[in-house]
Amino acid sequence: MALREEFESSGNWLFRWRSYLPVAGLAIILLAFREYEYPGNSETLDHIWEVVCLLVSFFGLAIRAYTIGHAPGGTSGRNTKRQKADTLNTTGAYSLVRNPLYLGNFFMYLGVVLFAHLWWLTLIYVFAFWLYYERIIFAEEAYLRDKFGDEYLAWAKRTPVFVPKFSNYKKPALPFSFKNVLRREYNGFFAVIVSMFLLETLGEIVLKGRMEFDWGWIVGVSVGFLIWITLRTLKKRTTVLDVVGR
């Protein structure tokens, strides 16, 4: 098999299973927690660091929310069986960077990885993310190039792959839909909170030899769960979050 076909084939396979990457990553983080300790041996600094990590992950969520809020139906989805794009997005976030959702994913996962405050684990994450998504992006771009031809090539020529070019910004073609964001991003929102709660609890076990819950995290997880179950119910049982054309 030629290298191009091999990259495309492996990229499509990774695309199908990309939702499981965070699970594998979390397992590695759990193993790394054997070296866990408070930054500067200060519990106060640890609380500050937790807030920083949460903000990093929520920054990634914000990138995804902005992208999805302006995206038309049939694009920017969580489909796993095959590549799908009814239209070529070239405005809004897609005028800045070709893969805004993956850029959002990078920061979402980075916040969780930083929670362990192990520099070598962060380096492993960056390298693994690059290798993993490079293949996926290659397969996606092959699909888009075949489907949209010169339109895709012209857009790709002026738009960076992963580092935004803000001078390229074009106003989104569609207005922002908050309902679309709520309908499609509630799982990612809750996953970030639960992941950090689990890591916080594990860190306490490693350091203190016992399970000790932080009330701030208990409240956060409880509120997050109520938001998650509410949005899931609205999506599965009602049409409240449905948006025409999205």
CYANA upper distance limits for C-alpha pairs under 8 A (distance plus 0.5 A):
  1 MET  CA      5 GLU  CA      6.84
  1 MET  CA      6 GLU  CA      6.62
  2 ALA  CA      6 GLU  CA      6.64
  3 LEU  CA      7 PHE  CA      6.59
  4 ARG  CA      8 GLU  CA      6.68
  5 GLU  CA      9 SER  CA      6.46
  6 GLU  CA     10 SER  CA      6.55
  7 PHE  CA     11 GLY  CA      6.32
  7 PHE  CA    135 ARG  CA      6.44
  7 PHE  CA    138 PHE  CA      7.42
  7 PHE  CA    139 ALA  CA      7.51
  8 GLU  CA     12 ASN  CA      6.66
  8 GLU  CA    135 ARG  CA      7.48
  8 GLU  CA    136 ILE  CA      8.30
  8 GLU  CA    138 PHE  CA      6.77
  8 GLU  CA    139 ALA  CA      4.92
  8 GLU  CA    142 ALA  CA      7.80
  9 SER  CA     13 TRP  CA      6.89
  9 SER  CA    139 ALA  CA      7.71
 10 SER  CA     14 LEU  CA      6.64
 10 SER  CA    135 ARG  CA      7.15
 10 SER  CA    136 ILE  CA      8.27
 11 GLY  CA     15 PHE  CA      6.43
 11 GLY  CA    133 TYR  CA      8.48
 11 GLY  CA    134 GLU  CA      8.37
 11 GLY  CA    135 ARG  CA      4.78
 11 GLY  CA    136 ILE  CA      4.61
 11 GLY  CA    137 ILE  CA      7.69
 11 GLY  CA    138 PHE  CA      7.08
 11 GLY  CA    139 ALA  CA      5.53
 11 GLY  CA    140 GLU  CA      8.34
 12 ASN  CA     16 ARG  CA      6.78
 12 ASN  CA     82 ARG  CA      8.05
 12 ASN  CA     83 GLN  CA      8.37
 12 ASN  CA    135 ARG  CA      8.43
 12 ASN  CA    136 ILE  CA      6.78
 12 ASN  CA    139 ALA  CA      6.31
 12 ASN  CA    140 GLU  CA      8.23
 13 TRP  CA     17 TRP  CA      7.10
 14 LEU  CA     18 ARG  CA      6.08
 14 LEU  CA    132 TYR  CA      7.81
 14 LEU  CA    135 ARG  CA      7.98
 14 LEU  CA    136 ILE  CA      6.71
 15 PHE  CA     80 THR  CA      7.03
 15 PHE  CA    136 ILE  CA      5.98
 16 ARG  CA     79 ASN  CA      8.39
 16 ARG  CA     80 THR  CA      4.83
 16 ARG  CA     81 LYS  CA      6.21
 16 ARG  CA     82 ARG  CA      7.57
 17 TRP  CA     21 LEU  CA      7.90
 17 TRP  CA     80 THR  CA      7.45
 18 ARG  CA     80 THR  CA      8.44
 20 TYR  CA     24 ALA  CA      7.09
 21 LEU  CA     25 GLY  CA      6.63
 22 PRO  CA     26 LEU  CA      6.44
 22 PRO  CA    109 TYR  CA      7.75
 23 VAL  CA     27 ALA  CA      6.91
 24 ALA  CA     28 ILE  CA      7.11
 25 GLY  CA     29 ILE  CA      6.82
 25 GLY  CA    125 TYR  CA      8.47
 26 LEU  CA     30 LEU  CA      6.68
 26 LEU  CA    195 SER  CA      8.32
 27 ALA  CA     31 LEU  CA      6.99
 28 ILE  CA     32 ALA  CA      6.77
 29 ILE  CA     33 PHE  CA      6.77
 29 ILE  CA    113 VAL  CA      7.43
 29 ILE  CA    116 ALA  CA      7.79
 29 ILE  CA    121 LEU  CA      8.13
 30 LEU  CA     34 ARG  CA      8.26
 30 LEU  CA    199 LEU  CA      7.95
 32 ALA  CA     36 TYR  CA      7.94
 32 ALA  CA    116 ALA  CA      8.33
 32 ALA  CA    121 LEU  CA      8.10
 33 PHE  CA    116 ALA  CA      7.18
 33 PHE  CA    202 LEU  CA      8.20
 33 PHE  CA    203 GLY  CA      7.45
 33 PHE  CA    206 VAL  CA      8.12
 34 ARG  CA    206 VAL  CA      7.42
 36 TYR  CA    116 ALA  CA      6.98
 36 TYR  CA    117 HIS  CA      8.26
 36 TYR  CA    118 LEU  CA      8.36
 36 TYR  CA    203 GLY  CA      6.90
 36 TYR  CA    206 VAL  CA      7.53
 36 TYR  CA    207 LEU  CA      8.00
 37 GLU  CA     41 ASN  CA      7.30
 37 GLU  CA    203 GLY  CA      8.05
 37 GLU  CA    207 LEU  CA      7.26
 38 TYR  CA     42 SER  CA      6.17
 38 TYR  CA     43 GLU  CA      6.60
 38 TYR  CA     45 LEU  CA      7.97
 38 TYR  CA     46 ASP  CA      6.11
 39 PRO  CA     43 GLU  CA      8.26
 39 PRO  CA     45 LEU  CA      6.75
 39 PRO  CA     46 ASP  CA      6.38
 39 PRO  CA    117 HIS  CA      7.85
 40 GLY  CA     45 LEU  CA      7.71
 42 SER  CA     46 ASP  CA      6.80
 43 GLU  CA     47 HIS  CA      6.86
 44 THR  CA     48 ILE  CA      6.98
 45 LEU  CA     49 TRP  CA      6.57
 46 ASP  CA     50 GLU  CA      6.69
 47 HIS  CA     51 VAL  CA      7.00
 48 ILE  CA     52 VAL  CA      6.90
 49 TRP  CA     53 CYS  CA      6.69
 49 TRP  CA    115 PHE  CA      7.90
 50 GLU  CA     54 LEU  CA      6.68
 50 GLU  CA    115 PHE  CA      6.89
 51 VAL  CA     55 LEU  CA      6.67
 52 VAL  CA     56 VAL  CA      6.75
 52 VAL  CA    111 GLY  CA      8.36
 53 CYS  CA     57 SER  CA      6.86
 53 CYS  CA    110 LEU  CA      8.45
 53 CYS  CA    111 GLY  CA      4.90
 53 CYS  CA    112 VAL  CA      7.04
 53 CYS  CA    114 LEU  CA      6.70
 53 CYS  CA    115 PHE  CA      6.43
 54 LEU  CA     58 PHE  CA      6.60
 54 LEU  CA    111 GLY  CA      6.57
 54 LEU  CA    112 VAL  CA      8.18
 54 LEU  CA    192 VAL  CA      8.50
 55 LEU  CA     59 PHE  CA      6.46
 55 LEU  CA    111 GLY  CA      7.94
 56 VAL  CA     60 GLY  CA      7.06
 56 VAL  CA    107 PHE  CA      6.48
 56 VAL  CA    108 MET  CA      7.16
 56 VAL  CA    110 LEU  CA      7.65
 56 VAL  CA    111 GLY  CA      5.46
 57 SER  CA     61 LEU  CA      6.88
 57 SER  CA    107 PHE  CA      5.96
 57 SER  CA    108 MET  CA      4.32
 57 SER  CA    109 TYR  CA      7.05
 57 SER  CA    110 LEU  CA      7.25
 57 SER  CA    111 GLY  CA      5.09
 57 SER  CA    112 VAL  CA      7.48
 57 SER  CA    192 VAL  CA      7.58
 58 PHE  CA     62 ALA  CA      6.52
 58 PHE  CA    107 PHE  CA      8.49
 58 PHE  CA    108 MET  CA      7.04
 58 PHE  CA    189 PHE  CA      8.49
 59 PHE  CA     63 ILE  CA      6.90
 59 PHE  CA    104 GLY  CA      7.98
 59 PHE  CA    107 PHE  CA      7.21
 59 PHE  CA    108 MET  CA      7.67
 60 GLY  CA     64 ARG  CA      6.93
 60 GLY  CA    103 LEU  CA      7.73
 60 GLY  CA    104 GLY  CA      4.48
 60 GLY  CA    105 ASN  CA      6.49
 60 GLY  CA    106 PHE  CA      7.41
 60 GLY  CA    107 PHE  CA      5.01
 60 GLY  CA    108 MET  CA      5.12
 61 LEU  CA     65 ALA  CA      6.49
 61 LEU  CA    104 GLY  CA      6.52
 61 LEU  CA    105 ASN  CA      8.02
 61 LEU  CA    107 PHE  CA      8.43
 61 LEU  CA    108 MET  CA      6.77
 61 LEU  CA    188 GLY  CA      8.15
 61 LEU  CA    189 PHE  CA      7.69
 62 ALA  CA     66 TYR  CA      6.59
 62 ALA  CA    104 GLY  CA      7.93
 63 ILE  CA     67 THR  CA      6.74
 63 ILE  CA    100 PRO  CA      7.45
 63 ILE  CA    101 LEU  CA      7.57
 63 ILE  CA    103 LEU  CA      8.05
 63 ILE  CA    104 GLY  CA      5.60
 64 ARG  CA     68 ILE  CA      6.52
 64 ARG  CA    100 PRO  CA      7.47
 64 ARG  CA    101 LEU  CA      5.75
 64 ARG  CA    104 GLY  CA      5.79
 64 ARG  CA    105 ASN  CA      8.16
 65 ALA  CA     69 GLY  CA      6.18
 65 ALA  CA    181 VAL  CA      6.14
 65 ALA  CA    185 GLU  CA      7.85
 66 TYR  CA     70 HIS  CA      7.12
 66 TYR  CA     93 ALA  CA      7.82
 66 TYR  CA    176 PHE  CA      8.19
 67 THR  CA     71 ALA  CA      6.75
 67 THR  CA     92 GLY  CA      7.75
 67 THR  CA     93 ALA  CA      6.10
 67 THR  CA     94 TYR  CA      8.20
 67 THR  CA    100 PRO  CA      7.29
 67 THR  CA    101 LEU  CA      7.41
 68 ILE  CA     76 SER  CA      7.16
 68 ILE  CA    180 ASN  CA      7.48
 68 ILE  CA    181 VAL  CA      6.58
 69 GLY  CA    175 PRO  CA      8.27
 69 GLY  CA    176 PHE  CA      5.31
 69 GLY  CA    177 SER  CA      5.25
 69 GLY  CA    178 PHE  CA      6.55
 69 GLY  CA    179 LYS  CA      8.47
 69 GLY  CA    180 ASN  CA      6.37
 69 GLY  CA    181 VAL  CA      5.97
 70 HIS  CA     92 GLY  CA      7.76
 70 HIS  CA    172 PRO  CA      6.89
 70 HIS  CA    173 ALA  CA      7.97
 70 HIS  CA    174 LEU  CA      5.94
 70 HIS  CA    175 PRO  CA      6.37
 70 HIS  CA    176 PHE  CA      5.32
 70 HIS  CA    177 SER  CA      6.95
 71 ALA  CA     75 THR  CA      7.21
 71 ALA  CA     76 SER  CA      7.22
 71 ALA  CA     89 ASN  CA      7.97
 71 ALA  CA    174 LEU  CA      7.59
 71 ALA  CA    246 ARG  CA      7.68
 72 PRO  CA    174 LEU  CA      7.81
 72 PRO  CA    245 GLY  CA      6.71
 72 PRO  CA    246 ARG  CA      5.47
 73 GLY  CA     86 ASP  CA      8.27
 73 GLY  CA    245 GLY  CA      5.91
 73 GLY  CA    246 ARG  CA      4.31
 74 GLY  CA     84 LYS  CA      7.40
 74 GLY  CA     85 ALA  CA      6.23
 74 GLY  CA     86 ASP  CA      5.72
 74 GLY  CA     87 THR  CA      7.94
 74 GLY  CA    246 ARG  CA      7.94
 75 THR  CA     84 LYS  CA      7.18
 75 THR  CA     85 ALA  CA      5.42
 75 THR  CA     86 ASP  CA      6.78
 75 THR  CA     87 THR  CA      7.43
 75 THR  CA     89 ASN  CA      8.33
 76 SER  CA     85 ALA  CA      8.22
 76 SER  CA    101 LEU  CA      8.08
 79 ASN  CA     83 GLN  CA      7.90
 79 ASN  CA     84 LYS  CA      7.93
 83 GLN  CA    140 GLU  CA      7.29
 83 GLN  CA    143 TYR  CA      7.66
 85 ALA  CA    144 LEU  CA      8.24
 88 LEU  CA    144 LEU  CA      8.46
 88 LEU  CA    148 PHE  CA      7.92
 88 LEU  CA    152 TYR  CA      7.89
 89 ASN  CA     94 TYR  CA      6.56
 90 THR  CA     94 TYR  CA      5.42
 90 THR  CA     95 SER  CA      5.64
 90 THR  CA    155 TRP  CA      7.42
 91 THR  CA     95 SER  CA      5.13
 91 THR  CA    169 TYR  CA      7.85
 91 THR  CA    170 LYS  CA      5.72
 91 THR  CA    171 LYS  CA      6.54
 91 THR  CA    172 PRO  CA      5.34
 91 THR  CA    173 ALA  CA      6.74
 92 GLY  CA     96 LEU  CA      7.69
 92 GLY  CA    169 TYR  CA      7.12
 92 GLY  CA    170 LYS  CA      6.12
 92 GLY  CA    171 LYS  CA      5.84
 92 GLY  CA    172 PRO  CA      4.62
 92 GLY  CA    173 ALA  CA      7.86
 93 ALA  CA     97 VAL  CA      6.98
 93 ALA  CA    100 PRO  CA      6.70
 93 ALA  CA    169 TYR  CA      8.18
 93 ALA  CA    172 PRO  CA      8.26
 94 TYR  CA     98 ARG  CA      5.94
 94 TYR  CA     99 ASN  CA      7.60
 94 TYR  CA    100 PRO  CA      7.07
 94 TYR  CA    159 THR  CA      8.48
 95 SER  CA    159 THR  CA      6.98
 95 SER  CA    168 ASN  CA      6.42
 95 SER  CA    169 TYR  CA      5.83
 95 SER  CA    170 LYS  CA      6.37
 96 LEU  CA    159 THR  CA      6.81
 96 LEU  CA    160 PRO  CA      7.66
 96 LEU  CA    164 PRO  CA      5.35
 96 LEU  CA    165 LYS  CA      5.53
 96 LEU  CA    166 PHE  CA      6.15
 96 LEU  CA    167 SER  CA      8.27
 96 LEU  CA    168 ASN  CA      6.21
 96 LEU  CA    169 TYR  CA      6.11
 97 VAL  CA    159 THR  CA      6.08
 97 VAL  CA    160 PRO  CA      5.58
 97 VAL  CA    161 VAL  CA      6.21
 97 VAL  CA    162 PHE  CA      6.24
 97 VAL  CA    163 VAL  CA      6.87
 97 VAL  CA    164 PRO  CA      5.28
 97 VAL  CA    165 LYS  CA      7.16
 98 ARG  CA    156 ALA  CA      7.68
 98 ARG  CA    159 THR  CA      6.61
 98 ARG  CA    160 PRO  CA      6.55
 98 ARG  CA    161 VAL  CA      5.43
 98 ARG  CA    162 PHE  CA      7.03
 99 ASN  CA    103 LEU  CA      6.82
 99 ASN  CA    137 ILE  CA      8.48
 99 ASN  CA    161 VAL  CA      6.70
 99 ASN  CA    162 PHE  CA      6.49
100 PRO  CA    104 GLY  CA      6.65
100 PRO  CA    162 PHE  CA      7.82
101 LEU  CA    105 ASN  CA      6.70
102 TYR  CA    106 PHE  CA      6.64
102 TYR  CA    133 TYR  CA      8.37
103 LEU  CA    107 PHE  CA      7.27
103 LEU  CA    162 PHE  CA      7.03
104 GLY  CA    108 MET  CA      6.70
105 ASN  CA    109 TYR  CA      6.62
106 PHE  CA    110 LEU  CA      6.42
106 PHE  CA    129 PHE  CA      7.97
107 PHE  CA    111 GLY  CA      6.67
108 MET  CA    112 VAL  CA      7.54
108 MET  CA    192 VAL  CA      7.87
109 TYR  CA    113 VAL  CA      6.78
110 LEU  CA    114 LEU  CA      6.48
110 LEU  CA    122 THR  CA      8.05
110 LEU  CA    125 TYR  CA      8.16
111 GLY  CA    115 PHE  CA      6.92
112 VAL  CA    116 ALA  CA      8.22
112 VAL  CA    192 VAL  CA      7.67
112 VAL  CA    195 SER  CA      7.55
112 VAL  CA    196 MET  CA      6.82
113 VAL  CA    117 HIS  CA      8.11
113 VAL  CA    121 LEU  CA      7.67
113 VAL  CA    122 THR  CA      6.74
113 VAL  CA    125 TYR  CA      7.90
114 LEU  CA    118 LEU  CA      7.60
114 LEU  CA    122 THR  CA      7.04
115 PHE  CA    196 MET  CA      7.75
115 PHE  CA    199 LEU  CA      8.02
116 ALA  CA    199 LEU  CA      8.26
118 LEU  CA    122 THR  CA      7.11
119 TRP  CA    123 LEU  CA      6.99
120 TRP  CA    124 ILE  CA      6.77
121 LEU  CA    125 TYR  CA      6.68
122 THR  CA    126 VAL  CA      6.77
123 LEU  CA    127 PHE  CA      6.73
124 ILE  CA    128 ALA  CA      6.48
125 TYR  CA    129 PHE  CA      6.40
126 VAL  CA    130 TRP  CA      6.66
127 PHE  CA    131 LEU  CA      6.81
128 ALA  CA    132 TYR  CA      6.48
129 PHE  CA    133 TYR  CA      6.43
130 TRP  CA    134 GLU  CA      6.23
131 LEU  CA    135 ARG  CA      7.35
132 TYR  CA    136 ILE  CA      7.34
133 TYR  CA    137 ILE  CA      6.40
134 GLU  CA    138 PHE  CA      6.64
135 ARG  CA    139 ALA  CA      6.83
136 ILE  CA    140 GLU  CA      6.69
137 ILE  CA    141 GLU  CA      6.48
138 PHE  CA    142 ALA  CA      6.72
139 ALA  CA    143 TYR  CA      6.87
140 GLU  CA    144 LEU  CA      6.73
141 GLU  CA    145 ARG  CA      6.35
142 ALA  CA    146 ASP  CA      6.73
143 TYR  CA    147 LYS  CA      6.70
144 LEU  CA    148 PHE  CA      6.26
144 LEU  CA    149 GLY  CA      7.96
144 LEU  CA    152 TYR  CA      7.16
145 ARG  CA    149 GLY  CA      5.51
145 ARG  CA    150 ASP  CA      8.18
145 ARG  CA    152 TYR  CA      6.27
145 ARG  CA    153 LEU  CA      7.26
148 PHE  CA    152 TYR  CA      5.93
149 GLY  CA    153 LEU  CA      6.93
150 ASP  CA    154 ALA  CA      6.52
151 GLU  CA    155 TRP  CA      6.87
152 TYR  CA    156 ALA  CA      6.48
153 LEU  CA    157 LYS  CA      6.52
154 ALA  CA    158 ARG  CA      7.27
155 TRP  CA    159 THR  CA      6.56
156 ALA  CA    160 PRO  CA      7.64
156 ALA  CA    161 VAL  CA      8.38
158 ARG  CA    168 ASN  CA      8.46
159 THR  CA    165 LYS  CA      7.74
159 THR  CA    168 ASN  CA      8.00
160 PRO  CA    164 PRO  CA      6.86
160 PRO  CA    165 LYS  CA      7.22
165 LYS  CA    169 TYR  CA      8.13
177 SER  CA    181 VAL  CA      7.25
177 SER  CA    243 VAL  CA      8.40
178 PHE  CA    182 LEU  CA      6.79
179 LYS  CA    183 ARG  CA      6.55
179 LYS  CA    241 LEU  CA      5.69
179 LYS  CA    242 ASP  CA      7.64
179 LYS  CA    243 VAL  CA      7.59
180 ASN  CA    184 ARG  CA      6.72
180 ASN  CA    241 LEU  CA      7.28
180 ASN  CA    242 ASP  CA      7.77
180 ASN  CA    243 VAL  CA      7.24
180 ASN  CA    246 ARG  CA      7.45
181 VAL  CA    185 GLU  CA      6.15
181 VAL  CA    186 TYR  CA      8.46
182 LEU  CA    186 TYR  CA      6.40
182 LEU  CA    231 LEU  CA      7.42
182 LEU  CA    241 LEU  CA      7.92
183 ARG  CA    231 LEU  CA      7.30
183 ARG  CA    232 ARG  CA      8.22
183 ARG  CA    235 LYS  CA      6.68
183 ARG  CA    241 LEU  CA      6.46
183 ARG  CA    242 ASP  CA      8.28
185 GLU  CA    189 PHE  CA      6.86
186 TYR  CA    190 PHE  CA      6.77
186 TYR  CA    227 ILE  CA      8.34
186 TYR  CA    228 TRP  CA      6.29
186 TYR  CA    231 LEU  CA      7.31
186 TYR  CA    232 ARG  CA      8.05
187 ASN  CA    191 ALA  CA      6.50
187 ASN  CA    228 TRP  CA      7.45
188 GLY  CA    192 VAL  CA      6.82
189 PHE  CA    193 ILE  CA      7.31
189 PHE  CA    224 GLY  CA      8.37
190 PHE  CA    194 VAL  CA      6.66
190 PHE  CA    221 VAL  CA      8.49
190 PHE  CA    224 GLY  CA      6.31
190 PHE  CA    225 PHE  CA      7.34
190 PHE  CA    228 TRP  CA      6.87
191 ALA  CA    195 SER  CA      6.42
192 VAL  CA    196 MET  CA      6.79
193 ILE  CA    197 PHE  CA      6.63
193 ILE  CA    220 GLY  CA      7.83
193 ILE  CA    221 VAL  CA      6.75
193 ILE  CA    224 GLY  CA      7.59
194 VAL  CA    198 LEU  CA      6.65
194 VAL  CA    221 VAL  CA      6.92
195 SER  CA    199 LEU  CA      6.77
196 MET  CA    200 GLU  CA      6.46
197 PHE  CA    201 THR  CA      6.69
197 PHE  CA    217 TRP  CA      6.65
197 PHE  CA    218 ILE  CA      8.42
197 PHE  CA    221 VAL  CA      7.77
198 LEU  CA    202 LEU  CA      6.62
199 LEU  CA    203 GLY  CA      6.49
200 GLU  CA    204 GLU  CA      6.93
201 THR  CA    205 ILE  CA      6.95
201 THR  CA    211 MET  CA      7.04
201 THR  CA    212 GLU  CA      7.03
201 THR  CA    213 PHE  CA      6.78
202 LEU  CA    206 VAL  CA      6.74
202 LEU  CA    211 MET  CA      8.09
203 GLY  CA    207 LEU  CA      6.67
204 GLU  CA    208 LYS  CA      6.11
204 GLU  CA    209 GLY  CA      7.72
204 GLU  CA    210 ARG  CA      7.36
204 GLU  CA    211 MET  CA      6.85
204 GLU  CA    212 GLU  CA      6.59
205 ILE  CA    209 GLY  CA      5.18
205 ILE  CA    210 ARG  CA      5.20
205 ILE  CA    211 MET  CA      5.66
205 ILE  CA    212 GLU  CA      7.62
206 VAL  CA    210 ARG  CA      8.24
213 PHE  CA    217 TRP  CA      8.02
213 PHE  CA    218 ILE  CA      7.59
214 ASP  CA    218 ILE  CA      6.85
215 TRP  CA    219 VAL  CA      6.63
216 GLY  CA    220 GLY  CA      6.67
217 TRP  CA    221 VAL  CA      6.48
218 ILE  CA    222 SER  CA      6.55
219 VAL  CA    223 VAL  CA      6.60
220 GLY  CA    224 GLY  CA      6.45
221 VAL  CA    225 PHE  CA      6.46
222 SER  CA    226 LEU  CA      6.84
223 VAL  CA    227 ILE  CA      6.77
224 GLY  CA    228 TRP  CA      6.55
225 PHE  CA    229 ILE  CA      6.51
226 LEU  CA    230 THR  CA      6.49
227 ILE  CA    231 LEU  CA      6.64
228 TRP  CA    232 ARG  CA      6.49
229 ILE  CA    233 THR  CA      6.49
230 THR  CA    234 LEU  CA      6.69
231 LEU  CA    235 LYS  CA      6.57
232 ARG  CA    236 LYS  CA      6.54
233 THR  CA    237 ARG  CA      6.06
233 THR  CA    238 THR  CA      7.92
234 LEU  CA    238 THR  CA      5.60
234 LEU  CA    239 THR  CA      7.57
234 LEU  CA    240 VAL  CA      6.84
234 LEU  CA    241 LEU  CA      7.29
235 LYS  CA    239 THR  CA      7.22
235 LYS  CA    240 VAL  CA      7.78
235 LYS  CA    241 LEU  CA      6.67
235 LYS  CA    242 ASP  CA      8.30
242 ASP  CA    246 ARG  CA      8.21
